[in-house]
């Protein structure tokens, strides 16, 4: 397996890389925090741990990318795959987007997204990127619109 990374926020030492299996505990922690913050839901620890581990071991389901400050993971993004027969290609659905609160509004999500988009563009079969956002999460909706996402008619 090849691990690649890209430096961002010059002078801050932050890098973006594909997550590895060793990242599963922090991804579980971030997903747990995400569910609590956005939906006031408590995730079952064993279920979320098994789900994260399964995805990390089976990239045909999707992949996680993480933002790191030195050895600390400070953000994440994940995509799953959907085949579109109408478009004869794969659509990547963004999920599990999380950045630690003290690193928000510093470009971490923008760089996670850019890294993921670069990966998508390098694939001959990816034809689009989509995401769901909670109706009450106006802050996230604004961020996605500023980054070029458009509201779908679904």
C-alpha positions in Angstrom: 0.0 0.0 0.0 1.3 3.5 -0.9 0.6 6.4 1.5 0.6 9.8 0.0 0.3 13.2 1.7 0.1 16.8 0.8 1.3 19.7 3.0 -1.2 22.5 3.7 -1.3 25.7 5.7 2.3 26.4 5.1 4.3 26.9 8.3 1.7 25.0 10.4 2.9 21.5 9.6 -0.5 20.1 8.7 -0.7 17.3 6.1 -3.5 15.4 4.4 -3.2 11.7 3.9 -5.3 8.6 3.3 -6.2 7.0 6.6 -4.6 3.7 7.6 -6.0 1.0 9.8 -4.0 2.4 12.7 -6.2 5.5 12.6 -9.4 3.6 13.5 -9.6 4.8 17.2 -9.4 8.5 16.3 -11.9 8.1 13.5 -14.3 6.3 15.9 -13.8 9.2 18.3 -14.5 11.8 15.6 -17.5 10.0 14.4 -18.9 9.8 17.9 -18.3 13.5 18.4 -19.9 14.3 15.0 -23.1 12.3 15.8 -23.4 14.1 19.2 -22.8 17.6 17.7 -24.9 17.3 14.6 -27.7 15.0 15.5 -27.5 14.6 19.3 -27.1 10.9 18.8 -25.0 8.5 20.8 -23.4 5.8 18.7 -22.9 2.3 20.0 -19.1 2.0 20.5 -18.7 -1.6 19.3 -20.8 -1.0 16.2 -19.0 2.2 15.1 -15.6 0.6 15.8 -16.5 -2.4 13.7 -17.9 -0.2 10.9 -14.8 2.0 10.8 -12.5 -1.0 10.8 -14.5 -2.7 8.1 -14.3 0.3 5.8 -10.6 0.8 6.4 -10.0 -2.9 5.5 -12.3 -2.8 2.5 -11.6 0.2 0.3 -14.2 -1.0 -2.3 -16.7 0.5 0.2 -15.0 3.8 0.5 -12.0 5.6 2.1 -11.2 8.0 4.9 -8.7 10.8 4.5 -7.3 12.6 7.6 -5.7 15.9 8.3 -2.7 15.8 10.7 -0.8 18.3 12.7 2.5 16.6 13.3 1.3 13.3 14.8 -2.2 14.5 15.9 -5.1 13.8 13.6 -7.2 17.0 13.6 -9.8 16.3 10.9 -11.3 13.7 8.6 -13.4 13.1 5.6 -14.8 9.8 4.2 -16.4 8.8 1.0 -18.5 5.9 0.0 -19.1 4.6 -3.6 -22.3 4.5 -5.6 -22.5 3.2 -9.1 -24.6 5.4 -11.5 -25.9 3.5 -14.5 -27.4 6.7 -15.8 -23.9 8.3 -15.8 -21.9 5.2 -16.4 -19.6 6.0 -13.5 -19.0 6.1 -9.8 -20.4 8.8 -7.5 -18.5 9.5 -4.3 -20.7 10.4 -1.3 -19.0 12.5 1.4 -19.6 11.3 4.9 -18.1 11.6 8.4 -16.7 15.1 7.8 -15.2 16.3 11.1 -12.6 18.8 12.2 -11.7 19.4 15.8 -13.3 22.6 17.0 -9.9 24.4 17.6 -8.9 23.8 14.0 -12.2 24.9 12.4 -12.2 28.0 10.1 -8.5 27.4 9.3 -8.9 25.7 6.0 -8.6 22.1 7.2 -11.9 21.0 5.6 -11.2 22.8 2.4 -7.9 21.0 2.1 -9.4 17.6 3.0 -12.0 18.2 0.2 -9.3 19.3 -2.3 -7.2 16.2 -1.5 -10.2 14.0 -2.0 -11.2 15.7 -5.2 -7.7 15.2 -6.6 -8.1 11.5 -5.8 -11.5 11.4 -7.5 -10.2 13.2 -10.6 -7.3 10.8 -10.9 -9.9 7.9 -11.3 -11.3 7.2 -14.7 -14.6 6.1 -13.3 -15.6 8.8 -10.8 -18.2 11.1 -12.3 -19.3 13.2 -9.3 -19.2 14.0 -5.6 -22.3 14.4 -3.5 -23.2 14.8 0.2 -26.1 15.0 2.5 -26.3 17.8 5.1 -28.7 18.2 8.0 -31.5 20.7 7.2 -30.8 22.6 10.5 -27.0 22.8 10.0 -26.9 26.2 8.2 -23.2 26.6 9.0 -22.3 23.4 7.1 -24.7 24.3 4.2 -23.0 27.7 3.9 -19.5 26.1 3.9 -20.5 23.6 1.2 -22.1 26.3 -1.0 -18.9 28.4 -0.7 -16.9 25.4 -1.8 -18.9 25.0 -5.0 -21.5 22.5 -4.1 -25.0 23.1 -5.5 -28.3 22.1 -3.9 -29.7 19.0 -5.7 -33.4 18.5 -6.4 -33.5 15.3 -4.3 
